[in-house]
């Protein structure tokens, strides 16, 4: 396994060297320099403006119900009957 790993690294390096040689970057192949010192000052990347941050969504607060309405016993009985009917139909 170690031999296969070493062979793959050597193959990758040879492929990189061949690619750089074909592209005409022979200085990079020979010396391993990617940016020359005299060329470093000539290039200045364009400043990109910062993207604007989205505004926070406004949360609408619902007013709290001050008084709870009393529950009608007839409504509770009809709800109980509906639940019992559903349980019977499932069983």
Secondary structure by P-SEA (a helix, b strand, c coil): caaaaaaaaaaaaaaaaaaaaaacccccccccccccccccccccccccccccccccbbbbbcccccccccccaaaaaaaaaaaaaaaaaac
